Amino acid sequence: MTDLRLHVDTTRISPWALHAMVALEEKRLPYRLESEPLPIPASRKADLAARAGIGKIPLLVHGTLAITESSAISEYLAERFPFPDHPRLFPADLADRARARQVMSFVRTSMLALREERPTTSVFDAPVSAPLGARAQADADELIALAEHVVRHDGSMFAAWCVADVDLGLALLRLVKNGDPVPERLVDYAEAQWDRPSVRKYVGRGRG
Ligand SMILES: N[C@@H](CCC(=O)N[C@@H](CS)C(=O)NCC(=O)O)C(=O)O
């Protein structure tokens, strides 16, 4: 048994908890899952912050290390449990790895209006019907332009799957699941990410 522990949300609507859990699953590491309600109650938040510096999920505990921030978690797992003993989370090629990080950074720091109008609850559970406002539409256009640029015509971003695929797939699903127009090949790409067993494991739990 490993001493890895991942704190996620009980509701399974966090794209960042999804990213961290997929990273553990794809590395095929045994770990224990702890569930926190959202919003995290103040006293619990203070407790988590005392351990990890930030009182949010996902939170990974490994021995004496306790860290939050989904991309820090996947980068840590990639370096701590490297290929070839464990499957890769990031591309082997340096330029591809830079591209993967570009995508990961984009989905975390951009698309703010789109994320507000197409929250993950609308992807996971309850689609919304209101049309996108101007700012959210501009975000959607930027997201689609990026995806058109990085998703190749064989339907993948790189020669092998990487953890940034989950982030880009979920970002596109904010549009797909709500009936907003997305080019067909990007719909196929996003749905393929959604069907990945590591993703189903996060999505399936907490939804019967
Ligand atoms: N940048 C962080 C975002 C983490 C985050 O915002 N977590 C939210 C859930 S999606 C959270 O823990 N909220 C609890 C709260 O603030 O009470 C990451 O990539 O992990």
The ligand as an SDF file (V2000), in Angstrom:
LIG
                    3D

 20 19  0  0  0  0  0  0  0  0999 V2000
   -5.8920   26.4530   -9.1700 N   0  0  0  0  0  0  0  0  0  0  0  0
   -6.4050   25.3770   -8.3340 C   0  0  0  0  0  0  0  0  0  0  0  0
   -7.8990   25.5660   -8.1700 C   0  0  0  0  0  0  0  0  0  0  0  0
   -8.4520   24.7450   -7.0260 C   0  0  0  0  0  0  0  0  0  0  0  0
   -9.8450   25.1810   -6.6590 C   0  0  0  0  0  0  0  0  0  0  0  0
  -10.3080   26.2790   -7.0200 O   0  0  0  0  0  0  0  0  0  0  0  0
  -10.5360   24.3180   -5.9060 N   0  0  0  0  0  0  0  0  0  0  0  0
  -11.8770   24.6330   -5.4910 C   0  0  0  0  0  0  0  0  0  0  0  0
  -12.8470   23.5610   -6.0200 C   0  0  0  0  0  0  0  0  0  0  0  0
  -12.9130   23.6120   -7.7940 S   0  0  0  0  0  0  0  0  0  0  0  0
  -11.9640   24.5420   -3.9800 C   0  0  0  0  0  0  0  0  0  0  0  0
  -11.2880   23.7720   -3.3430 O   0  0  0  0  0  0  0  0  0  0  0  0
  -12.8570   25.3470   -3.3900 N   0  0  0  0  0  0  0  0  0  0  0  0
  -13.1760   25.1630   -1.9980 C   0  0  0  0  0  0  0  0  0  0  0  0
  -13.3830   26.4020   -1.2910 C   0  0  0  0  0  0  0  0  0  0  0  0
  -12.8080   27.4410   -1.7170 O   0  0  0  0  0  0  0  0  0  0  0  0
  -14.0770   26.3600   -0.2680 O   0  0  0  0  0  0  0  0  0  0  0  0
   -6.0600   24.0190   -8.9610 C   0  0  0  0  0  0  0  0  0  0  0  0
   -5.6690   23.9690  -10.1340 O   0  0  0  0  0  0  0  0  0  0  0  0
   -6.0980   23.0090   -8.2440 O   0  0  0  0  0  0  0  0  0  0  0  0
  1  2  1  0
  2  3  1  0
  2 18  1  0
  3  4  1  0
  4  5  1  0
  5  6  2  0
  5  7  1  0
  7  8  1  0
  8  9  1  0
  8 11  1  0
  9 10  1  0
 11 12  2  0
 11 13  1  0
 13 14  1  0
 14 15  1  0
 15 16  2  0
 15 17  1  0
 18 19  2  0
 18 20  1  0
M  END
$$$$
